[in-house]
């Protein structure tokens, strides 16, 4: 089951822009700070937070069917 979930999450990540995908991965997979992500992406703090917010919102929408199956 976990392998199937990983595949669905990977597929859902394709709906993100490259900046959203990188910001999300750095924040939620690597646990990096907003300051670190901002610096790495060359964005301001507000833009970085907004990119992560948009990524989470898009992933929740893309993975909604998965939540319904639980």
PDB file of N, CA, C, O and CB in Angstrom:
ATOM      1  N   UNK A   1       0.817  -1.190   0.000  1.00  0.00           N
ATOM      2  CA  UNK A   1       0.000   0.000   0.000  1.00  0.00           C
ATOM      3  C   UNK A   1       0.861   1.254   0.000  1.00  0.00           C
ATOM      4  O   UNK A   1       0.546   2.216  -0.701  1.00  0.00           O
ATOM      5  CB  UNK A   1      -0.930  -0.002   1.195  1.00  0.00           C
ATOM      6  N   UNK A   2       1.944   1.262   0.773  1.00  0.00           N
ATOM      7  CA  UNK A   2       2.776   2.467   0.840  1.00  0.00           C
ATOM      8  C   UNK A   2       3.481   2.739  -0.485  1.00  0.00           C
ATOM      9  O   UNK A   2       3.711   3.897  -0.833  1.00  0.00           O
ATOM     10  CB  UNK A   2       3.807   2.334   1.957  1.00  0.00           C
ATOM     11  N   UNK A   3       3.824   1.696  -1.220  1.00  0.00           N
ATOM     12  CA  UNK A   3       4.448   1.887  -2.534  1.00  0.00           C
ATOM     13  C   UNK A   3       3.459   2.555  -3.487  1.00  0.00           C
ATOM     14  O   UNK A   3       3.836   3.415  -4.283  1.00  0.00           O
ATOM     15  CB  UNK A   3       4.933   0.530  -3.120  1.00  0.00           C
ATOM     16  N   UNK A   4       2.199   2.155  -3.399  1.00  0.00           N
ATOM     17  CA  UNK A   4       1.170   2.759  -4.244  1.00  0.00           C
ATOM     18  C   UNK A   4       0.959   4.230  -3.873  1.00  0.00           C
ATOM     19  O   UNK A   4       0.766   5.071  -4.751  1.00  0.00           O
ATOM     20  CB  UNK A   4      -0.154   1.981  -4.116  1.00  0.00           C
ATOM     21  N   UNK A   5       0.996   4.529  -2.607  1.00  0.00           N
ATOM     22  CA  UNK A   5       0.845   5.914  -2.153  1.00  0.00           C
ATOM     23  C   UNK A   5       2.005   6.765  -2.661  1.00  0.00           C
ATOM     24  O   UNK A   5       1.805   7.882  -3.136  1.00  0.00           O
ATOM     25  CB  UNK A   5       0.766   5.979  -0.609  1.00  0.00           C
ATOM     26  N   UNK A   6       3.222   6.226  -2.556  1.00  0.00           N
ATOM     27  CA  UNK A   6       4.389   6.963  -3.062  1.00  0.00           C
ATOM     28  C   UNK A   6       4.269   7.262  -4.539  1.00  0.00           C
ATOM     29  O   UNK A   6       4.612   8.360  -4.979  1.00  0.00           O
ATOM     30  CB  UNK A   6       5.662   6.179  -2.806  1.00  0.00           C
ATOM     31  N   UNK A   7       3.783   6.298  -5.317  1.00  0.00           N
ATOM     32  CA  UNK A   7       3.587   6.515  -6.748  1.00  0.00           C
ATOM     33  C   UNK A   7       2.566   7.617  -7.008  1.00  0.00           C
ATOM     34  O   UNK A   7       2.758   8.451  -7.893  1.00  0.00           O
ATOM     35  CB  UNK A   7       3.142   5.220  -7.424  1.00  0.00           C
ATOM     36  N   UNK A   8       1.491   7.620  -6.243  1.00  0.00           N
ATOM     37  CA  UNK A   8       0.450   8.639  -6.428  1.00  0.00           C
ATOM     38  C   UNK A   8       0.941  10.020  -6.019  1.00  0.00           C
ATOM     39  O   UNK A   8       0.595  11.016  -6.655  1.00  0.00           O
ATOM     40  CB  UNK A   8      -0.799   8.275  -5.625  1.00  0.00           C
ATOM     41  N   UNK A   9       1.737  10.087  -4.971  1.00  0.00           N
ATOM     42  CA  UNK A   9       2.303  11.373  -4.561  1.00  0.00           C
ATOM     43  C   UNK A   9       3.279  11.869  -5.637  1.00  0.00           C
ATOM     44  O   UNK A   9       3.270  13.050  -5.985  1.00  0.00           O
ATOM     45  CB  UNK A   9       3.020  11.246  -3.179  1.00  0.00           C
ATOM     46  N   UNK A  10       4.108  10.982  -6.154  1.00  0.00           N
ATOM     47  CA  UNK A  10       5.038  11.370  -7.217  1.00  0.00           C
ATOM     48  C   UNK A  10       4.291  11.880  -8.441  1.00  0.00           C
ATOM     49  O   UNK A  10       4.691  12.877  -9.043  1.00  0.00           O
ATOM     50  CB  UNK A  10       5.930  10.189  -7.605  1.00  0.00           C
ATOM     51  N   UNK A  11       3.227  11.214  -8.805  1.00  0.00           N
ATOM     52  CA  UNK A  11       2.422  11.647  -9.945  1.00  0.00           C
ATOM     53  C   UNK A  11       1.774  13.000  -9.653  1.00  0.00           C
ATOM     54  O   UNK A  11       1.703  13.859 -10.532  1.00  0.00           O
ATOM     55  CB  UNK A  11       1.342  10.595 -10.279  1.00  0.00           C
ATOM     56  N   UNK A  12       1.307  13.188  -8.435  1.00  0.00           N
ATOM     57  CA  UNK A  12       0.673  14.451  -8.063  1.00  0.00           C
ATOM     58  C   UNK A  12       1.678  15.600  -8.086  1.00  0.00           C
ATOM     59  O   UNK A  12       1.304  16.739  -8.368  1.00  0.00           O
ATOM     60  CB  UNK A  12       0.035  14.338  -6.673  1.00  0.00           C
ATOM     61  N   UNK A  13       2.933  15.322  -7.797  1.00  0.00           N
ATOM     62  CA  UNK A  13       3.966  16.367  -7.804  1.00  0.00           C
ATOM     63  C   UNK A  13       4.147  16.973  -9.196  1.00  0.00           C
ATOM     64  O   UNK A  13       4.667  18.082  -9.321  1.00  0.00           O
ATOM     65  CB  UNK A  13       5.301  15.795  -7.309  1.00  0.00           C
ATOM     66  N   UNK A  14       3.730  16.270 -10.231  1.00  0.00           N
ATOM     67  CA  UNK A  14       3.891  16.796 -11.593  1.00  0.00           C
ATOM     68  C   UNK A  14       2.971  17.985 -11.867  1.00  0.00           C
ATOM     69  O   UNK A  14       3.192  18.712 -12.836  1.00  0.00           O
ATOM     70  CB  UNK A  14       3.619  15.696 -12.612  1.00  0.00           C
ATOM     71  N   UNK A  15       1.953  18.200 -11.044  1.00  0.00           N
ATOM     72  CA  UNK A  15       1.068  19.351 -11.246  1.00  0.00           C
ATOM     73  C   UNK A  15       1.694  20.640 -10.718  1.00  0.00           C
ATOM     74  O   UNK A  15       1.172  21.727 -10.970  1.00  0.00           O
ATOM     75  CB  UNK A  15      -0.280  19.110 -10.561  1.00  0.00           C
ATOM     76  N   UNK A  16       2.794  20.534  -9.998  1.00  0.00           N
ATOM     77  CA  UNK A  16       3.448  21.697  -9.423  1.00  0.00           C
ATOM     78  C   UNK A  16       4.421  22.329 -10.421  1.00  0.00           C
ATOM     79  O   UNK A  16       4.991  21.646 -11.271  1.00  0.00           O
ATOM     80  CB  UNK A  16       4.181  21.310  -8.140  1.00  0.00           C
ATOM     81  N   UNK A  17       4.596  23.635 -10.300  1.00  0.00           N
ATOM     82  CA  UNK A  17       5.635  24.303 -11.084  1.00  0.00           C
ATOM     83  C   UNK A  17       6.991  23.888 -10.509  1.00  0.00           C
ATOM     84  O   UNK A  17       7.052  23.391  -9.385  1.00  0.00           O
ATOM     85  CB  UNK A  17       5.458  25.873 -11.062  1.00  0.00           C
ATOM     86  N   UNK A  18       8.065  24.082 -11.254  1.00  0.00           N
ATOM     87  CA  UNK A  18       9.382  23.732 -10.703  1.00  0.00           C
ATOM     88  C   UNK A  18       9.702  24.450  -9.388  1.00  0.00           C
ATOM     89  O   UNK A  18      10.283  23.845  -8.487  1.00  0.00           O
ATOM     90  CB  UNK A  18      10.455  24.052 -11.718  1.00  0.00           C
ATOM     91  N   UNK A  19       9.338  25.716  -9.265  1.00  0.00           N
ATOM     92  CA  UNK A  19       9.598  26.452  -8.023  1.00  0.00           C
ATOM     93  C   UNK A  19       8.766  25.877  -6.882  1.00  0.00           C
ATOM     94  O   UNK A  19       9.277  25.688  -5.779  1.00  0.00           O
ATOM     95  CB  UNK A  19       9.289  27.956  -8.205  1.00  0.00           C
ATOM     96  N   UNK A  20       7.484  25.594  -7.137  1.00  0.00           N
ATOM     97  CA  UNK A  20       6.622  25.009  -6.108  1.00  0.00           C
ATOM     98  C   UNK A  20       7.141  23.650  -5.670  1.00  0.00           C
ATOM     99  O   UNK A  20       7.178  23.344  -4.479  1.00  0.00           O
ATOM    100  CB  UNK A  20       5.186  24.881  -6.618  1.00  0.00           C
ATOM    101  N   UNK A  21       7.540  22.840  -6.637  1.00  0.00           N
ATOM    102  CA  UNK A  21       8.034  21.493  -6.336  1.00  0.00           C
ATOM    103  C   UNK A  21       9.305  21.560  -5.479  1.00  0.00           C
ATOM    104  O   UNK A  21       9.438  20.825  -4.500  1.00  0.00           O
ATOM    105  CB  UNK A  21       8.313  20.716  -7.645  1.00  0.00           C
ATOM    106  N   UNK A  22      10.224  22.435  -5.851  1.00  0.00           N
ATOM    107  CA  UNK A  22      11.469  22.573  -5.097  1.00  0.00           C
ATOM    108  C   UNK A  22      11.207  23.111  -3.702  1.00  0.00           C
ATOM    109  O   UNK A  22      11.739  22.588  -2.723  1.00  0.00           O
ATOM    110  CB  UNK A  22      12.442  23.488  -5.836  1.00  0.00           C
ATOM    111  N   UNK A  23      10.392  24.154  -3.603  1.00  0.00           N
ATOM    112  CA  UNK A  23      10.080  24.735  -2.295  1.00  0.00           C
ATOM    113  C   UNK A  23       9.400  23.714  -1.392  1.00  0.00           C
ATOM    114  O   UNK A  23       9.737  23.598  -0.213  1.00  0.00           O
ATOM    115  CB  UNK A  23       9.187  25.972  -2.456  1.00  0.00           C
ATOM    116  N   UNK A  24       8.441  22.975  -1.947  1.00  0.00           N
ATOM    117  CA  UNK A  24       7.732  21.958  -1.169  1.00  0.00           C
ATOM    118  C   UNK A  24       8.699  20.875  -0.688  1.00  0.00           C
ATOM    119  O   UNK A  24       8.684  20.502   0.485  1.00  0.00           O
ATOM    120  CB  UNK A  24       6.602  21.328  -2.007  1.00  0.00           C
ATOM    121  N   UNK A  25       9.531  20.377  -1.590  1.00  0.00           N
ATOM    122  CA  UNK A  25      10.465  19.305  -1.230  1.00  0.00           C
ATOM    123  C   UNK A  25      11.454  19.772  -0.163  1.00  0.00           C
ATOM    124  O   UNK A  25      11.729  19.048   0.793  1.00  0.00           O
ATOM    125  CB  UNK A  25      11.225  18.816  -2.474  1.00  0.00           C
ATOM    126  N   UNK A  26      11.982  20.974  -0.328  1.00  0.00           N
ATOM    127  CA  UNK A  26      12.928  21.475   0.665  1.00  0.00           C
ATOM    128  C   UNK A  26      12.268  21.643   2.031  1.00  0.00           C
ATOM    129  O   UNK A  26      12.877  21.350   3.060  1.00  0.00           O
ATOM    130  CB  UNK A  26      13.519  22.805   0.205  1.00  0.00           C
ATOM    131  N   UNK A  27      11.037  22.108   2.039  1.00  0.00           N
ATOM    132  CA  UNK A  27      10.354  22.356   3.314  1.00  0.00           C
ATOM    133  C   UNK A  27       9.856  21.069   3.961  1.00  0.00           C
ATOM    134  O   UNK A  27      10.105  20.834   5.144  1.00  0.00           O
ATOM    135  CB  UNK A  27       9.185  23.304   3.104  1.00  0.00           C
ATOM    136  N   UNK A  28       9.157  20.238   3.197  1.00  0.00           N
ATOM    137  CA  UNK A  28       8.461  19.092   3.790  1.00  0.00           C
ATOM    138  C   UNK A  28       9.228  17.778   3.741  1.00  0.00           C
ATOM    139  O   UNK A  28       8.979  16.890   4.557  1.00  0.00           O
ATOM    140  CB  UNK A  28       7.165  18.907   3.109  1.00  0.00           C
ATOM    141  N   UNK A  29      10.149  17.639   2.807  1.00  0.00           N
ATOM    142  CA  UNK A  29      10.951  16.414   2.780  1.00  0.00           C
ATOM    143  C   UNK A  29      12.283  16.600   3.491  1.00  0.00           C
ATOM    144  O   UNK A  29      12.768  15.685   4.157  1.00  0.00           O
ATOM    145  CB  UNK A  29      11.192  15.970   1.343  1.00  0.00           C
ATOM    146  N   UNK A  30      12.879  17.791   3.350  1.00  0.00           N
ATOM    147  CA  UNK A  30      14.192  18.029   3.935  1.00  0.00           C
ATOM    148  C   UNK A  30      14.148  18.871   5.200  1.00  0.00           C
ATOM    149  O   UNK A  30      15.154  18.989   5.898  1.00  0.00           O
ATOM    150  CB  UNK A  30      15.073  18.694   2.932  1.00  0.00           C
ATOM    151  N   UNK A  31      12.985  19.462   5.507  1.00  0.00           N
ATOM    152  CA  UNK A  31      12.831  20.229   6.738  1.00  0.00           C
ATOM    153  C   UNK A  31      13.610  21.536   6.777  1.00  0.00           C
ATOM    154  O   UNK A  31      13.967  22.019   7.851  1.00  0.00           O
ATOM    155  CB  UNK A  31      13.242  19.395   7.882  1.00  0.00           C
ATOM    156  N   UNK A  32      13.870  22.101   5.617  1.00  0.00           N
ATOM    157  CA  UNK A  32      14.640  23.357   5.551  1.00  0.00           C
ATOM    158  C   UNK A  32      13.801  24.539   6.013  1.00  0.00           C
ATOM    159  O   UNK A  32      12.572  24.507   5.947  1.00  0.00           O
ATOM    160  CB  UNK A  32      15.146  23.607   4.118  1.00  0.00           C
ATOM    161  N   UNK A  33      14.468  25.565   6.474  1.00  0.00           N
ATOM    162  CA  UNK A  33      13.786  26.770   6.935  1.00  0.00           C
ATOM    163  C   UNK A  33      13.329  27.604   5.741  1.00  0.00           C
ATOM    164  O   UNK A  33      13.820  27.443   4.624  1.00  0.00           O
ATOM    165  CB  UNK A  33      14.708  27.600   7.852  1.00  0.00           C
ATOM    166  N   UNK A  34      12.385  28.492   6.004  1.00  0.00           N
ATOM    167  CA  UNK A  34      11.915  29.405   4.966  1.00  0.00           C
ATOM    168  C   UNK A  34      13.076  30.262   4.482  1.00  0.00           C
ATOM    169  O   UNK A  34      13.207  30.504   3.283  1.00  0.00           O
ATOM    170  CB  UNK A  34      10.759  30.295   5.490  1.00  0.00           C
ATOM    171  N   UNK A  35      13.918  30.722   5.400  1.00  0.00           N
ATOM    172  CA  UNK A  35      15.074  31.544   5.029  1.00  0.00           C
ATOM    173  C   UNK A  35      16.014  30.784   4.087  1.00  0.00           C
ATOM    174  O   UNK A  35      16.498  31.339   3.101  1.00  0.00           O
ATOM    175  CB  UNK A  35      15.837  31.990   6.290  1.00  0.00           C
ATOM    176  N   UNK A  36      16.263  29.520   4.399  1.00  0.00           N
ATOM    177  CA  UNK A  36      17.134  28.708   3.546  1.00  0.00           C
ATOM    178  C   UNK A  36      16.522  28.533   2.156  1.00  0.00           C
ATOM    179  O   UNK A  36      17.209  28.687   1.146  1.00  0.00           O
ATOM    180  CB  UNK A  36      17.389  27.331   4.191  1.00  0.00           C
ATOM    181  N   UNK A  37      15.240  28.213   2.111  1.00  0.00           N
ATOM    182  CA  UNK A  37      14.554  28.008   0.830  1.00  0.00           C
ATOM    183  C   UNK A  37      14.535  29.298   0.027  1.00  0.00           C
ATOM    184  O   UNK A  37      14.768  29.280  -1.182  1.00  0.00           O
ATOM    185  CB  UNK A  37      13.115  27.501   1.055  1.00  0.00           C
ATOM    186  N   UNK A  38      14.263  30.409   0.683  1.00  0.00           N
ATOM    187  CA  UNK A  38      14.263  31.710   0.011  1.00  0.00           C
ATOM    188  C   UNK A  38      15.607  31.986  -0.634  1.00  0.00           C
ATOM    189  O   UNK A  38      15.682  32.417  -1.784  1.00  0.00           O
ATOM    190  CB  UNK A  38      13.918  32.827   0.997  1.00  0.00           C
ATOM    191  N   UNK A  39      16.657  31.736   0.111  1.00  0.00           N
ATOM    192  CA  UNK A  39      18.008  31.954  -0.394  1.00  0.00           C
ATOM    193  C   UNK A  39      18.319  31.024  -1.563  1.00  0.00           C
ATOM    194  O   UNK A  39      18.870  31.454  -2.576  1.00  0.00           O
ATOM    195  CB  UNK A  39      19.030  31.753   0.722  1.00  0.00           C
ATOM    196  N   UNK A  40      17.967  29.761  -1.420  1.00  0.00           N
ATOM    197  CA  UNK A  40      18.247  28.774  -2.472  1.00  0.00           C
ATOM    198  C   UNK A  40      17.505  29.086  -3.768  1.00  0.00           C
ATOM    199  O   UNK A  40      18.025  28.862  -4.861  1.00  0.00           O
ATOM    200  CB  UNK A  40      17.870  27.377  -1.992  1.00  0.00           C
ATOM    201  N   UNK A  41      16.286  29.604  -3.636  1.00  0.00           N
ATOM    202  CA  UNK A  41      15.472  29.879  -4.821  1.00  0.00           C
ATOM    203  C   UNK A  41      15.598  31.317  -5.315  1.00  0.00           C
ATOM    204  O   UNK A  41      15.098  31.655  -6.388  1.00  0.00           O
ATOM    205  CB  UNK A  41      14.028  29.579  -4.524  1.00  0.00           C
ATOM    206  N   UNK A  42      16.266  32.158  -4.533  1.00  0.00           N
ATOM    207  CA  UNK A  42      16.403  33.555  -4.911  1.00  0.00           C
ATOM    208  C   UNK A  42      15.086  34.306  -4.839  1.00  0.00           C
ATOM    209  O   UNK A  42      14.826  35.204  -5.640  1.00  0.00           O
ATOM    210  CB  UNK A  42      16.968  33.658  -6.295  1.00  0.00           C
ATOM    211  N   UNK A  43      14.257  33.931  -3.870  1.00  0.00           N
ATOM    212  CA  UNK A  43      12.954  34.559  -3.682  1.00  0.00           C
ATOM    213  C   UNK A  43      12.914  35.266  -2.336  1.00  0.00           C
ATOM    214  O   UNK A  43      13.726  34.992  -1.453  1.00  0.00           O
ATOM    215  CB  UNK A  43      11.820  33.517  -3.781  1.00  0.00           C
ATOM    216  N   UNK A  44      11.961  36.177  -2.191  1.00  0.00           N
ATOM    217  CA  UNK A  44      11.718  36.780  -0.896  1.00  0.00           C
ATOM    218  C   UNK A  44      10.977  35.800  -0.005  1.00  0.00           C
ATOM    219  O   UNK A  44      10.445  34.794  -0.476  1.00  0.00           O
ATOM    220  CB  UNK A  44      10.927  38.085  -1.042  1.00  0.00           C
ATOM    221  N   UNK A  45      10.947  36.098   1.272  1.00  0.00           N
ATOM    222  CA  UNK A  45      10.274  35.232   2.240  1.00  0.00           C
ATOM    223  C   UNK A  45       8.803  35.038   1.899  1.00  0.00           C
ATOM    224  O   UNK A  45       8.298  33.915   1.936  1.00  0.00           O
ATOM    225  CB  UNK A  45      10.405  35.808   3.640  1.00  0.00           C
ATOM    226  N   UNK A  46       8.121  36.116   1.569  1.00  0.00           N
ATOM    227  CA  UNK A  46       6.692  36.042   1.261  1.00  0.00           C
ATOM    228  C   UNK A  46       6.441  35.178   0.025  1.00  0.00           C
ATOM    229  O   UNK A  46       5.520  34.361   0.019  1.00  0.00           O
ATOM    230  CB  UNK A  46       6.118  37.452   1.046  1.00  0.00           C
ATOM    231  N   UNK A  47       7.245  35.350  -1.009  1.00  0.00           N
ATOM    232  CA  UNK A  47       7.085  34.560  -2.233  1.00  0.00           C
ATOM    233  C   UNK A  47       7.356  33.082  -1.971  1.00  0.00           C
ATOM    234  O   UNK A  47       6.697  32.214  -2.544  1.00  0.00           O
ATOM    235  CB  UNK A  47       8.023  35.079  -3.332  1.00  0.00           C
ATOM    236  N   UNK A  48       8.317  32.803  -1.114  1.00  0.00           N
ATOM    237  CA  UNK A  48       8.636  31.420  -0.763  1.00  0.00           C
ATOM    238  C   UNK A  48       7.470  30.771  -0.024  1.00  0.00           C
ATOM    239  O   UNK A  48       7.066  29.654  -0.348  1.00  0.00           O
ATOM    240  CB  UNK A  48       9.911  31.360   0.097  1.00  0.00           C
ATOM    241  N   UNK A  49       6.933  31.473   0.966  1.00  0.00           N
ATOM    242  CA  UNK A  49       5.787  30.947   1.715  1.00  0.00           C
ATOM    243  C   UNK A  49       4.596  30.721   0.785  1.00  0.00           C
ATOM    244  O   UNK A  49       3.887  29.722   0.899  1.00  0.00           O
ATOM    245  CB  UNK A  49       5.396  31.912   2.859  1.00  0.00           C
ATOM    246  N   UNK A  50       4.388  31.649  -0.125  1.00  0.00           N
ATOM    247  CA  UNK A  50       3.265  31.515  -1.049  1.00  0.00           C
ATOM    248  C   UNK A  50       3.468  30.320  -1.988  1.00  0.00           C
ATOM    249  O   UNK A  50       2.504  29.622  -2.302  1.00  0.00           O
ATOM    250  CB  UNK A  50       3.087  32.808  -1.865  1.00  0.00           C
ATOM    251  N   UNK A  51       4.686  30.077  -2.434  1.00  0.00           N
ATOM    252  CA  UNK A  51       4.973  28.924  -3.293  1.00  0.00           C
ATOM    253  C   UNK A  51       4.677  27.614  -2.570  1.00  0.00           C
ATOM    254  O   UNK A  51       4.110  26.688  -3.150  1.00  0.00           O
ATOM    255  CB  UNK A  51       6.437  28.950  -3.754  1.00  0.00           C
ATOM    256  N   UNK A  52       5.067  27.546  -1.302  1.00  0.00           N
ATOM    257  CA  UNK A  52       4.802  26.339  -0.513  1.00  0.00           C
ATOM    258  C   UNK A  52       3.304  26.182  -0.296  1.00  0.00           C
ATOM    259  O   UNK A  52       2.779  25.075  -0.407  1.00  0.00           O
ATOM    260  CB  UNK A  52       5.542  26.393   0.848  1.00  0.00           C
ATOM    261  N   UNK A  53       2.613  27.267   0.010  1.00  0.00           N
ATOM    262  CA  UNK A  53       1.164  27.226   0.195  1.00  0.00           C
ATOM    263  C   UNK A  53       0.464  26.724  -1.067  1.00  0.00           C
ATOM    264  O   UNK A  53      -0.404  25.855  -0.987  1.00  0.00           O
ATOM    265  CB  UNK A  53       0.634  28.617   0.575  1.00  0.00           C
ATOM    266  N   UNK A  54       0.836  27.265  -2.241  1.00  0.00           N
ATOM    267  CA  UNK A  54       0.224  26.829  -3.501  1.00  0.00           C
ATOM    268  C   UNK A  54       0.498  25.354  -3.768  1.00  0.00           C
ATOM    269  O   UNK A  54      -0.376  24.629  -4.243  1.00  0.00           O
ATOM    270  CB  UNK A  54       0.743  27.676  -4.670  1.00  0.00           C
ATOM    271  N   UNK A  55       1.721  24.913  -3.459  1.00  0.00           N
ATOM    272  CA  UNK A  55       2.069  23.511  -3.664  1.00  0.00           C
ATOM    273  C   UNK A  55       1.211  22.598  -2.800  1.00  0.00           C
ATOM    274  O   UNK A  55       0.695  21.587  -3.277  1.00  0.00           O
ATOM    275  CB  UNK A  55       3.545  23.281  -3.361  1.00  0.00           C
ATOM    276  N   UNK A  56       1.059  22.953  -1.537  1.00  0.00           N
ATOM    277  CA  UNK A  56       0.243  22.138  -0.623  1.00  0.00           C
ATOM    278  C   UNK A  56      -1.201  22.100  -1.107  1.00  0.00           C
ATOM    279  O   UNK A  56      -1.828  21.040  -1.117  1.00  0.00           O
ATOM    280  CB  UNK A  56       0.310  22.694   0.825  1.00  0.00           C
ATOM    281  N   UNK A  57      -1.726  23.243  -1.505  1.00  0.00           N
ATOM    282  CA  UNK A  57      -3.109  23.303  -1.982  1.00  0.00           C
ATOM    283  C   UNK A  57      -3.306  22.431  -3.230  1.00  0.00           C
ATOM    284  O   UNK A  57      -4.291  21.698  -3.326  1.00  0.00           O
ATOM    285  CB  UNK A  57      -3.502  24.761  -2.289  1.00  0.00           C
ATOM    286  N   UNK A  58      -2.379  22.509  -4.174  1.00  0.00           N
ATOM    287  CA  UNK A  58      -2.478  21.698  -5.393  1.00  0.00           C
ATOM    288  C   UNK A  58      -2.369  20.208  -5.078  1.00  0.00           C
ATOM    289  O   UNK A  58      -3.099  19.397  -5.648  1.00  0.00           O
ATOM    290  CB  UNK A  58      -1.385  22.103  -6.393  1.00  0.00           C
ATOM    291  N   UNK A  59      -1.460  19.847  -4.172  1.00  0.00           N
ATOM    292  CA  UNK A  59      -1.302  18.430  -3.818  1.00  0.00           C
ATOM    293  C   UNK A  59      -2.524  17.898  -3.085  1.00  0.00           C
ATOM    294  O   UNK A  59      -2.936  16.763  -3.320  1.00  0.00           O
ATOM    295  CB  UNK A  59      -0.056  18.232  -2.955  1.00  0.00           C
ATOM    296  N   UNK A  60      -3.104  18.690  -2.211  1.00  0.00           N
ATOM    297  CA  UNK A  60      -4.329  18.251  -1.528  1.00  0.00           C
ATOM    298  C   UNK A  60      -5.433  17.971  -2.530  1.00  0.00           C
ATOM    299  O   UNK A  60      -6.149  16.976  -2.413  1.00  0.00           O
ATOM    300  CB  UNK A  60      -4.795  19.308  -0.514  1.00  0.00           C
ATOM    301  N   UNK A  61      -5.573  18.841  -3.509  1.00  0.00           N
ATOM    302  CA  UNK A  61      -6.591  18.651  -4.542  1.00  0.00           C
ATOM    303  C   UNK A  61      -6.294  17.398  -5.359  1.00  0.00           C
ATOM    304  O   UNK A  61      -7.189  16.593  -5.618  1.00  0.00           O
ATOM    305  CB  UNK A  61      -6.667  19.884  -5.462  1.00  0.00           C
ATOM    306  N   UNK A  62      -5.041  17.237  -5.764  1.00  0.00           N
ATOM    307  CA  UNK A  62      -4.666  16.082  -6.594  1.00  0.00           C
ATOM    308  C   UNK A  62      -4.793  14.764  -5.838  1.00  0.00           C
ATOM    309  O   UNK A  62      -5.095  13.731  -6.436  1.00  0.00           O
ATOM    310  CB  UNK A  62      -3.237  16.242  -7.101  1.00  0.00           C
ATOM    311  N   UNK A  63      -4.567  14.795  -4.534  1.00  0.00           N
ATOM    312  CA  UNK A  63      -4.597  13.565  -3.735  1.00  0.00           C
ATOM    313  C   UNK A  63      -5.919  13.345  -3.018  1.00  0.00           C
ATOM    314  O   UNK A  63      -6.049  12.378  -2.267  1.00  0.00           O
ATOM    315  CB  UNK A  63      -3.487  13.587  -2.724  1.00  0.00           C
ATOM    316  N   UNK A  64      -6.891  14.200  -3.222  1.00  0.00           N
ATOM    317  CA  UNK A  64      -8.201  14.050  -2.581  1.00  0.00           C
ATOM    318  C   UNK A  64      -8.807  12.678  -2.786  1.00  0.00           C
ATOM    319  O   UNK A  64      -9.319  12.100  -1.828  1.00  0.00           O
ATOM    320  CB  UNK A  64      -9.149  15.090  -3.100  1.00  0.00           C
ATOM    321  N   UNK A  65      -8.773  12.120  -4.012  1.00  0.00           N
ATOM    322  CA  UNK A  65      -9.327  10.766  -4.180  1.00  0.00           C
ATOM    323  C   UNK A  65      -8.656   9.732  -3.270  1.00  0.00           C
ATOM    324  O   UNK A  65      -9.301   8.781  -2.830  1.00  0.00           O
ATOM    325  CB  UNK A  65      -9.186  10.327  -5.630  1.00  0.00           C
ATOM    326  N   UNK A  66      -7.380   9.915  -2.991  1.00  0.00           N
ATOM    327  CA  UNK A  66      -6.664   9.007  -2.114  1.00  0.00           C
ATOM    328  C   UNK A  66      -7.208   9.079  -0.694  1.00  0.00           C
ATOM    329  O   UNK A  66      -7.324   8.053  -0.023  1.00  0.00           O
ATOM    330  CB  UNK A  66      -5.176   9.324  -2.127  1.00  0.00           C
ATOM    331  N   UNK A  67      -7.541  10.274  -0.230  1.00  0.00           N
ATOM    332  CA  UNK A  67      -8.124  10.437   1.107  1.00  0.00           C
ATOM    333  C   UNK A  67      -9.486   9.784   1.205  1.00  0.00           C
ATOM    334  O   UNK A  67      -9.852   9.256   2.255  1.00  0.00           O
ATOM    335  CB  UNK A  67      -8.236  11.911   1.462  1.00  0.00           C
ATOM    336  N   UNK A  68     -10.244   9.816   0.110  1.00  0.00           N
ATOM    337  CA  UNK A  68     -11.576   9.220   0.097  1.00  0.00           C
ATOM    338  C   UNK A  68     -11.542   7.705   0.201  1.00  0.00           C
ATOM    339  O   UNK A  68     -12.483   7.090   0.702  1.00  0.00           O
ATOM    340  CB  UNK A  68     -12.304   9.621  -1.154  1.00  0.00           C
ATOM    341  N   UNK A  69     -10.448   7.100  -0.278  1.00  0.00           N
ATOM    342  CA  UNK A  69     -10.316   5.645  -0.268  1.00  0.00           C
ATOM    343  C   UNK A  69      -9.973   5.113   1.121  1.00  0.00           C
ATOM    344  O   UNK A  69     -10.191   3.933   1.397  1.00  0.00           O
ATOM    345  CB  UNK A  69      -9.252   5.210  -1.263  1.00  0.00           C
ATOM    346  N   UNK A  70      -9.445   5.956   1.993  1.00  0.00           N
ATOM    347  CA  UNK A  70      -9.004   5.506   3.332  1.00  0.00           C
ATOM    348  C   UNK A  70     -10.155   5.128   4.204  1.00  0.00           C
ATOM    349  O   UNK A  70      -9.956   4.731   5.352  1.00  0.00           O
ATOM    350  CB  UNK A  70      -8.198   6.577   4.020  1.00  0.00           C
TER     351      UNK A  70
END
